[in-house]
Amino acid sequence: MSSKTNKSANELASRPVRADARRNIDTLLRTALAVFESSGIDAPVREIAQKAGVGVGTIYRHFPQRSDLVVAALCSEVDACADAGAELAATLGAGEALLEWVDRYVEFVTKRRGLAAALNSGDPAFKALPQYFLQRLRPVVQSLLDAAIAAGEIRDGVKPDELLCAVGALCAPLECPDPLDAKRLVSLFVDGLRYGASIRSHPPLVR
């Protein structure tokens, strides 16, 4: 694996890009995510190019290796999830911001199952993803947890990795007779976070 693959998401964000080129890259990443969602992260680059309305050469010009495209697309989703935390914290109360973010995280995990597959694949081309995932989301979750704990909305001592991993595990497909509602399972987990908190009246997570 080249070092470029490990750095692709950071390089993409840091190097200067014209506004029109940036829009083209964003379109490619959104298209790639949609294709990964329907066909898996092993979907052919040609399929992504066709749906994005560009030539295969255009994709390879921005992402020389196929794994570069996968990493950049998945990192863009992680970035969006992280950015949502700051936006919610700025506009909502501490408890509501945490619940709303968990709700969005559930949607993110269940919708982008390719992320979990890449995180756990062991493929050297994707080895930077777990670190990037935690680097971007851990401080966001820590901030949301700290605010909710200070407001008495949830119990003290909850770690960001515990929330990230527990919610991710609850959203994973299970061998059950009937399909399970991931949001309901997560709401039960959130009730556990509330146990021992000073405030006892809370809105439900499941809407």
N, C-alpha and C positions, 0 to 999 in steps of 0.2 A: 504494500500500500504506500502511496506517495504521501509526503507530509502535507501536500495540498489538500487531500481529502479531509484530513483532520481539521484543517483551518478554513475550509471552504465557507462555512457560515459566517465566521468572524471577518474574513477577507471581503466577502460580499457586502457586509454591512459597513466596512471601514473605508473601502476604496471609493473615490469620487465617481459618481455615475450620473450622466445627464438625466433630466426628468423623464424624457420619453423612453430612454433605455431602462430606467428604473421601473416604469409602468410595464414595459414589455417583460421584464424579469418577474415582476409581481404576477402578471398574467400567466406566465409559464409555471410559476410555483403553485398558484391556485389550481391551474389545470392539472398539474402533476398530482396534487393532493386528491383531487376528485377522481383521477384515474386510479391512484393507489387505493382509495376507499372502495372502489368497485371491483378492481382487478388485482389488488395486492401490490406490494412494493416491487415485485418482479415483473410488473407490466412492461411491455416493450416501449422503448423511447419513441419509436415510430407512432405508436398509438397516442402518446402525449402530444407529439408534434402535430398530428392530424387534428386533434381536438382543439389545440391552441391556434391552429391556422398558420403555422410556421413550418419551415423546412427542418429536417433533422439536423442539418448543419448549423442552424441558428442555436439550437439547444446545446450542441457540442461546443459552440463558440463561447457560450457563457459557462458551461459546465463540461469541461473536457472529459471527465469520466462519468459514467452513469451514476456511480455512487455519490458524486458531488451533487447531482441533482436531488437525489433522495435525501441526503443530509441537509441541504439548503431548504428543501420544502418542509421537512419535518421541524427544522429549527425555526422556520418562520411561524409555524403553529405554536411552538413553545413560546416564542416571543409575544405573540398575540395573547396567549393565556397569561403570561406574566404582566403585560401591560394592562390587562383588564383588572388585575388586583389593585394597582395604583389608582386607576380611574374609579373603581368602586369605593376604595377607602376615602377618596376625596369628596364623594357625593352622598355616601350613606353612613348610617350609624355603624359602630364597630361590629355588633352582632350580625346585623343585616348584611354588611359588606362581606363578612366571612361566609355566611350562608349562600349569598349570591355567587361568590367566587367558587365555592365548592360545587354549586349547581353547574356553573360553567365548566369546571374541571371535569365533572362527570360527563358532560356533553363532549368535551375535548377527548377524553379517554375512550369513550364508547364509539365516537365517530371516526377517530383516527387510530384504528386498531393496528395499522401498519407501524405506528410508533412503537408500541409494545413489542411487536415482532422484531423490529430493528434493534431495540434496546437489549433484547435478550437473545439475539441471534448468534452472538459470538463471532460474527463476521468482522475481521479486522478493519474493513472499510467503514464500519459504523461504530468503532470503539470510542469515538469522541462524543457520541450522542448522550450516553448516560451522564457524563460529566457536565455537558452543556445543559441538559435537562435540570439537573440539580442546581447548577450555578445560577440559572435564571429563575427557577421557581422557589428554591429554598428561602431566599431573603424575602420574597413576596409573601409566602405563607407565614414566615416568622413574624413579619410586621402585622399581618392580619390577626394572627393568634395573640400577639402581645396586646393589641388594642382590645380584642374581645375578652381576654383574661382581665385586663385592667378595668373593663366595664362590668365585670362580673357575669359575663354571658356564658363562659365556659370554665371548666376547671383549670387550675394551674398545673404546670408541668408538662403540657402537651408539646411534643417536638414536631417541627415541620416535616421531617422525614416520615414520622409515624402517620401523619395525615395523608401525605402524598402516596405512600406505599399501601396504606390500608384502603383508601378510596380506590386506588388502581386495582388492587386485588379484588375488591368487591364488584368492580365493573368487568372483570374478566369473565369470559364464557365458562359456565359450569355444566357439569354433566348432571342435569336435573330433569325429572319427568316433564315439568312444565317450565316455560321460559320465565326467568326471574326479572323483576323490575329493579334495575340497578339503582334508580333514585330512591326507591323504598329501602333497599338494603343500606344505602349510604345514610338515609335519614335515621335509621336505627343506630348507626355508628355515631352520628352527630349527637343523638340523645345521650350516648355514653360520654361524649365530651362535656356535655352539660351537667352531668352528675357531679354534685358537690359544688357547683357554681353558686354564687350568692343570689342570682336572679332566677326565679323558678318559672316565670311565665314567658314562653318563647313561641314565635310563629313556627309552623312546621316547615321543614325543608321541601318536602314533596308538595307541589302545587297542583 
